[in-house]
Amino acid sequence: MANPWTIDDLLDALGGIEGRRVWLDPAPGTATEKDVLLAERKDRLCELVDGTLVEKVMGFSEGHMALRIGRLLDEFAERHDLGLVAGADATVRLMPGLVRIPDVCFVSWERLPSRMLPTKAIPALVPDLAVEVLSKRNTPGEMQRKLKEYFLTGVLLVWFVDPRRRIVRVFTSPDESKRLREGQTLDGGEVLPGFKLPVARIFERVEKRKKKRA
């Protein structure tokens, strides 16, 4: 007889995240997009994964960096008439039953032919670029799962911004990436041609970690 599904199994499937981020009401496996919207009314941001509400973690510093990156992307996209940029509370349905909330996302006009904002609270919309600012509570398993989902559903470019290590990982596929450090420049690749942002500018307000003494 196979082992029954347990809370540990659920947390592992979600990427080894903390149990306090998983909502038990509604019961895991039964949540819907309606529950995502109900959580928003309680001022809580939750993603919908495998019928489970997973609370999104983001602190003040991560929010600041996301806003900073989003503002620069938005200015560039507007100046060159490329598409729309949304921030860290913009829910998108990547596929039926999967709702994610990138910290920043860019959607080209090709994916928004009407050139108008979606009217639905959770639109069926896959961004061209998804940006995730990592927090201490994000696990490698969680981010790897997100990465695969993004590319599986049609995202073309993903940036993982790591404030603690002061690097940006640029993914063009789940298995192809490069690390950019301070002194290097982040660019928009084929998604946002001509966009350039010095990595140091992203982290200039982030306090450097003190080296531990041997």
C-alpha positions as CSV (number, residue, x, y, z in Angstrom):
1,M,0.0,0.0,0.0
2,A,1.4,3.4,-1.0
3,N,2.1,5.9,1.7
4,P,-0.7,8.5,2.2
5,W,-0.2,12.1,1.1
6,T,1.2,14.1,4.0
7,I,1.9,17.8,4.8
8,D,5.6,17.1,4.3
9,D,4.8,15.7,0.8
10,L,2.8,18.8,0.0
11,L,5.6,21.2,1.1
12,D,8.2,19.2,-0.9
13,A,6.0,19.4,-4.0
14,L,5.8,23.2,-3.5
15,G,9.6,23.4,-3.4
16,G,10.4,22.8,0.3
17,I,8.8,26.0,1.5
18,E,7.8,26.8,5.1
19,G,4.5,25.4,6.3
20,R,3.4,28.9,7.5
21,R,3.1,30.0,3.9
22,V,0.6,27.4,3.0
23,W,-3.1,28.2,3.7
24,L,-5.2,25.3,5.0
25,D,-8.5,27.2,4.4
26,P,-9.5,26.3,1.8
27,A,-8.0,22.8,2.1
28,P,-5.0,22.2,-0.1
29,G,-6.0,20.9,-3.4
30,T,-9.4,22.7,-3.3
31,A,-8.5,26.4,-3.7
32,T,-9.6,28.3,-6.8
33,E,-8.9,31.7,-8.3
34,K,-11.9,33.0,-6.2
35,D,-9.9,32.2,-3.1
36,V,-6.9,34.2,-4.5
37,L,-9.1,37.2,-4.8
38,L,-10.6,36.7,-1.3
39,A,-7.1,36.6,0.1
40,E,-6.3,40.0,-1.6
41,R,-9.3,41.5,0.2
42,K,-7.6,40.5,3.4
43,D,-4.4,42.3,2.2
44,R,-2.6,39.0,1.6
45,L,-1.0,38.0,-1.7
46,C,-1.3,34.4,-2.5
47,E,-0.4,32.4,-5.5
48,L,-2.4,29.4,-6.6
49,V,-0.4,26.2,-7.1
50,D,-2.0,22.7,-7.4
51,G,-5.2,23.9,-5.9
52,T,-3.3,25.3,-2.9
53,L,-2.9,28.9,-1.7
54,V,0.8,29.8,-1.2
55,E,1.4,33.1,0.5
56,K,3.9,35.3,-1.4
57,V,6.8,36.5,0.7
58,M,8.3,40.0,0.2
59,G,9.8,42.5,2.6
60,F,10.4,46.2,2.4
61,S,13.8,46.0,0.7
62,E,12.6,43.4,-1.9
63,G,9.6,45.7,-2.6
64,H,11.9,48.7,-3.1
65,M,14.1,46.8,-5.5
66,A,11.1,45.5,-7.5
67,L,9.7,49.0,-7.7
68,R,13.0,50.4,-8.8
69,I,13.4,47.8,-11.5
70,G,9.8,48.1,-12.6
71,R,10.0,51.9,-12.9
72,L,13.1,51.7,-15.1
73,L,11.5,49.0,-17.3
74,D,8.3,50.9,-17.5
75,E,10.0,54.1,-18.6
76,F,11.9,52.2,-21.3
77,A,8.9,50.3,-22.5
78,E,6.8,53.5,-22.7
79,R,9.5,55.5,-24.4
80,H,9.9,52.9,-27.1
81,D,6.2,51.9,-27.2
82,L,6.9,48.2,-26.5
83,G,4.2,47.1,-24.0
84,L,3.2,47.2,-20.4
85,V,5.0,46.7,-17.1
86,A,3.2,45.5,-13.9
87,G,4.4,45.3,-10.3
88,A,4.4,42.9,-7.4
89,D,0.7,42.6,-6.9
90,A,-0.3,41.8,-10.5
91,T,-1.7,38.3,-10.6
92,V,-1.5,36.3,-13.9
93,R,-2.9,32.9,-14.9
94,L,-0.1,31.1,-16.6
95,M,-2.3,28.1,-17.2
96,P,-5.6,26.8,-15.8
97,G,-5.1,26.2,-12.0
98,L,-1.7,28.1,-11.9
99,V,-1.7,31.7,-10.8
100,R,1.6,33.4,-10.2
101,I,2.6,36.9,-9.1
102,P,6.0,38.0,-10.5
103,D,7.6,40.8,-8.6
104,V,7.8,42.6,-11.9
105,C,6.7,41.6,-15.4
106,F,6.7,43.0,-18.9
107,V,4.1,42.1,-21.5
108,S,4.7,43.1,-25.1
109,W,2.0,44.5,-27.3
110,E,2.2,41.3,-29.3
111,R,0.6,39.6,-26.3
112,L,-1.8,42.5,-25.8
113,P,-3.0,43.3,-29.3
114,S,-5.7,45.5,-28.0
115,R,-3.0,47.7,-26.3
116,M,-5.4,47.9,-23.3
117,L,-5.1,46.8,-19.7
118,P,-6.8,43.4,-19.0
119,T,-10.2,43.9,-17.4
120,K,-10.1,40.7,-15.4
121,A,-8.5,40.7,-11.9
122,I,-6.6,37.5,-12.9
123,P,-6.1,37.6,-16.6
124,A,-4.9,34.6,-18.7
125,L,-1.7,36.4,-19.6
126,V,1.9,35.1,-19.9
127,P,4.5,37.8,-19.7
128,D,7.5,38.1,-21.9
129,L,9.7,38.9,-18.9
130,A,9.3,37.8,-15.3
131,V,11.4,39.3,-12.5
132,E,11.7,37.7,-9.1
133,V,13.5,39.4,-6.2
134,L,14.6,36.7,-3.8
135,S,13.9,36.8,-0.1
136,K,15.3,34.7,2.7
137,R,12.2,32.6,2.7
138,N,12.3,31.6,-0.9
139,T,13.8,28.2,-1.3
140,P,15.9,26.9,-4.2
141,G,13.2,24.3,-4.9
142,E,10.4,26.8,-5.0
143,M,12.4,29.1,-7.4
144,Q,13.3,26.1,-9.6
145,R,9.7,25.2,-9.9
146,K,8.7,28.7,-10.8
147,L,11.4,28.9,-13.4
148,K,10.2,25.7,-15.1
149,E,6.6,27.0,-15.0
150,Y,7.5,30.3,-16.5
151,F,9.3,28.8,-19.5
152,L,6.8,26.0,-19.9
153,T,4.0,28.5,-20.3
154,G,5.8,30.8,-22.7
155,V,7.9,33.3,-20.8
156,L,10.9,34.3,-22.8
157,L,13.2,35.8,-20.2
158,V,13.5,35.5,-16.4
159,W,15.6,37.5,-13.9
160,F,16.3,36.3,-10.4
161,V,17.5,39.2,-8.4
162,D,19.5,38.1,-5.3
163,P,20.0,40.9,-2.8
164,R,22.1,38.9,-0.3
165,R,24.6,37.8,-3.0
166,R,24.2,41.0,-4.9
167,I,23.8,39.2,-8.2
168,V,21.2,38.9,-11.0
169,R,20.7,35.5,-12.7
170,V,19.5,35.9,-16.2
171,F,17.6,32.9,-17.6
172,T,16.8,32.3,-21.3
173,S,15.6,28.8,-20.5
174,P,15.5,26.6,-17.3
175,D,19.0,25.3,-18.2
176,E,20.6,28.4,-19.7
177,S,21.6,31.2,-17.5
178,K,24.4,33.7,-16.6
179,R,25.3,35.4,-13.4
180,L,25.8,39.2,-13.4
181,R,27.6,40.9,-10.6
182,E,28.2,44.5,-9.7
183,G,30.4,46.1,-12.3
184,Q,28.4,44.3,-15.0
185,T,25.3,45.4,-16.9
186,L,21.9,43.8,-17.2
187,D,20.2,44.1,-20.6
188,G,16.9,43.2,-22.0
189,G,18.1,40.7,-24.6
190,E,15.7,40.0,-27.5
191,V,12.7,40.8,-25.2
192,L,13.7,44.4,-24.6
193,P,16.4,45.3,-27.1
194,G,18.4,48.3,-26.0
195,F,17.5,48.2,-22.4
196,K,20.5,48.4,-20.1
197,L,20.8,48.6,-16.3
198,P,24.0,48.5,-14.3
199,V,23.7,45.8,-11.7
200,A,25.3,48.1,-9.1
201,R,22.4,50.4,-9.5
202,I,19.9,47.8,-8.4
203,F,21.8,47.1,-5.2
204,E,23.1,50.6,-4.4
205,R,20.7,51.0,-1.4
206,V,21.2,47.4,-0.2
207,E,23.5,47.2,2.9
208,K,26.5,45.0,2.2
209,R,26.7,41.9,4.4
210,K,29.5,41.9,6.9
211,K,32.1,39.2,6.4
212,K,32.3,36.7,9.3
213,R,35.6,36.5,11.2
214,A,37.4,33.2,10.9
